[in-house]
Amino acid sequence: MTQDKDAPLREDIRLLGRLLGDTVRDQQGDASFELVERIRQNSVRFRRDDDHAARKELEGTLDALSREQTIQVVRAFSYFSHLANIAEDQHHIRRSRAHLIAGSAPREGSLAHALALAFADGKTTPAALAGFLGEALISPVLTAHPTEVQRKSILNCQTVIARLLDERDRKQLTPEESEANGEALRRAVLTLWQTRMLRPAKLSVVDEVNNGLSYFETTFLHELPRLYANLEDRLAAADPTLGKQELPAFLQVGNWIGGDRDGNPFVTADILEQAQAMQASVALRHYLDELHTLGSQLSLALGLVSASDALLALAQGSPDSSPHRSDEPYRLALAGIHARVAATHRALIGTEPIGHAADHAQPYDSAQALLEDLDVIHRSLVANGSATLARGRLRHLRCAVRVFGFHLAPIDLRQNSDVHERTVAELLEVARPGSAYLSLDETARCAMLLEELATPRPLASPHVHYSEETESELEIFRAAREAHRRYGRNAIRNCIISKTDDVSDLLELALLLKEAGLLRPHESALDVNLVPLFETIGDLENAASVMERLFSLPLYRKLLEAAGNTQEVMLGYSDSNKDGGFLTSGWALYKAEGELVDVFARHGVRMRLFHGRGGSVGRGGGPSYQAILAQPDGAVQGQIRLTEQGEVIAAKYGNPEVGHRNLEVLVAATLEASRRPGSAAPTPPEFLDTMQALSDAAFAAYRGLVYETEGFEQYFWESTVIAEIAGLNIGSRPASRKKGTSIEDLRAIPWVFSWSQCRLMLPGWFGFGSAVKRYLASNPKDGLARLQAMHKDWSFFTTLLSNMDMVLSKTDLAIASRYAELVKDAELRETIFNRIRSEWQDTVDALLAITRQQELLADNPLLKRSIRNRFPYLDPLNHVQVELLRRHREQGDDERLRVGIHISINGIAAGLRNSG
């Protein structure tokens, strides 16, 4: 009999659903439970059969709900979305463990698989790979996002539930243990139900920082050292001559939260300093906890074991004077290190670390100094017959200090080029009256900026009162300089320029860095990287020429060479999608990468691409492994950064084991994409020509709907949750860059997120059906065969269609039609929704024809299973949200309605898992 591998998942979902149902019944009464169940059943009928009677009954039930009942229903289904996520994550862990226990061949995307591929050709040696990693940088970067606003208390509840499910898998429970586990699960679900899902006040940047830090505490601080150890051991096993070689910090987690100022007036110099201190506190407290545990474990006594002179010297300086430990030098040394780390916390943060006394010790002046003391312990253990002890907790702690330092994660600074432009113009006008910088053309601007950069003389004067914006910008860079002094240069490594469209945008930032002493042209010193962000379709098409001109400037090349001759370029998936649609955005990004590879190679500069991917397909989301492998040849030279946003952060890193797997995938994909640059066969010209034709047609269809259809802006604002996102205090950043409802000014995150909430996912597919239809009409004989060949033989096109397949499967026109009914103008509603419906059908038909599938997700059974399991519980949230939106817009501001909408937004985002 064939084993049903998904049976444990269904059992876990049923178990958690039953516990949640019991909780609702116990806490809210039988009537509430029966109401929730009735809504679920009608929603299932509506989804399964598009049942008209079910729809009428569902609408009638929802219309009759009181405000209190509405909140209860929304909470019930939102919590189930989160519980289903926990069950799915546990099932992924379960299947991965079963795969490893069975001794099966390494899975695609695993380190074992990547190393096997690397060594298969006989040319790549473990030593060469270790050297390659010494020059590599792989960095997922966390960003704040309005779709991921769970309180840490909620995350803690979910962690407890995940641990209890895991316990049921990992060990054979006795009847008594099984009963205790079930009771603990009931308590955990009850605690979750009784824990407020939302914050009572507007989300601040500090709240977002706290939320991001929870993933370091749960996952990164523990799992990154494990991953490094795993990779080091695999390399040593492949080549014993490598010994116990330790890898440098090539895999690091970055952060935008607290430094991303583009469109967010609440990110100030004070907030940046606060974020840095909060990060440092998390790192130092982790080290203190680990040192405390190590001190209890390394109870080695002189006479039974020897110790190095350096270790004995550390022990001699220990504040621990207990006679019971006087012959235990490792404990004494660790007590001294512990005291110094506690003193470091006090010196850097200004407070005593809770539970860890500083004992008036001397603080460390750098993370390197701490690492050197830990290395003394390591070397003494290895030299005196205790190497096994050095490979446990101490090994992981030393790795953590190498990777996280005192700063925890580098914070990127980001600002819009328009702000830099205004700031520089004001500084120049005060220092050089009549310079009229804003009226100059690009050539004259660059000449003036280069002239200023060539002199060490500061431009800003302490005796002048500048505008609030200019003062704020100058303060940010001064705060960055102070962060370098306190936490080390790794605390802030990158300054990103949004909306880069020419060389002057980079030179303006260079001038502002010079004002803070972060760029010193007379020393050819550049303390942070200048990173252009190319976002719109036009900017992407212009990216290579901008970098060509930049690299032609002698002053910039000298700075670049002093900084290691590596240039980072960021590519914006979100804004290019909002600008040109899914297909054109993907194609513009692909072409831009290829052109950048050529420019960088011509100038002898190493390229690092930073991919500004969102959670949704419409913002560049999708599986990271396939996305990295689908990059053009030469675009991943061991260097890659990519943003992790929204509910995707919780999905990828909320569970430590799932987080470990996702970090491993990034390393494996980067190794595979980098291992043989230049060896890939060139893409056939006919593929490129076809893709350009498809892009042109898709662009016309998308722009025709979004920017050229009269009334579309009204349709969008009335048929989605965009107005509520803008007004419900979700996230710290305003939804639009300017006041008003213009789609051009709307930020890409709420644009895509709103379409996800109403289940249309329009930015992830619209225009493809029209493009294929037009292409086949022009190429009736061989058009389909060529598209099928592109899908079969071109990884870029394969990944593009795979992501679109995923997003189409999460689209639901029946539910979307209910949101469309919120549009007051009936003629406008019918015209636009029918147009969207027609394009959706054309897109599905085209996708199935090209991929030769009979149905969506035919080649992705895991996702298909996930949708089957979770959507009957997700759909009711959409139906309730429609009713909440209707009431909110008719009745005006009402706190209970606001709370209900906010919870529904959170629950739908959690259920879709990559909607933002």
Buried (B, 14 or more C-beta within 10 A) or exposed (E): EEEEEBEBBBEBBEBBBEBBBBBBBEEBEEEBBEBBBEBBBBBBBBBEEEBEEBBEBBBEBBEEBEBEBBBBBBBBBBBBBBBBBBBBBBBBBBBBEEBEEEEEEBBBBBBBBBBEBBBEEEEBBBBEBBEBBEBBBBBBBBBBBBBBBBBBBBBBBBBBBBBBBBBBBEEEBEEEEEEBBBEBBBEBBBBBBEEEBBBEEEBBBBBBBBBBBBBBBBBBBBBBBBBBBBBBEBBBEBBEEBEEBBBBBBBBBBBBBBBBBBBBEBBBBEBBBBBBBBBBBBBBBBBBBBBBEBBEBBEBEBEEBBBBEBBBBBBEBBBBEEEEBBBBBBBBBBBBBBBBBBBBBBBBBEEEBEEBEBBEBEBBEEBEEBBEBBBBBBBBBBBBEBEEBBBEBBBBBBBBBBBBBBBBBBBBBBBBBEBBBBBBBBBBBBBBEEBEBEEBEEEBBBEBBBEBBEEEEBBBEEEEEBEEEBBBBBBBBBBBBBBBEBBBBBBBBBBBBBBBBBBBBBBBBBBBBBBBBBBBBEEBBBBBBBBBBBBBBBBBBBBBEBBBBBBEBEBBBBBBEEBEEBBBBBBBBBBBBBBBBBBBBBBBBBBBBBBBBEBBBEBEBBBBBBBBBBBBBBBBBBBBBBBBBBBBBBBBBBBBBBBBBBBBBBBBBBBBBBBBBBBBBBBBBBBBBBBBBEEEEEBBEEBBEBBEBBBBBBBBBBBBBBEEBEBBBBBBBBBBBBBBBBEBBBBBBBBBBEEEBEBEEBBBBBBBBBBBBBBBBBBBBBBBBBBBBBBBEEBEEEBBEBBBBBBEEBBBBBBBBBBBBBBBBBBBBBBBBBBBBBBEEEEBBEBBBEBBBEBBEBBBEBBBBBBEBEEBBEEBEEBBBBBEBBBBBBBBBBBBBBBBBBBBBEEEEEEBBBBBBBBBBBBBBBBBBBBB
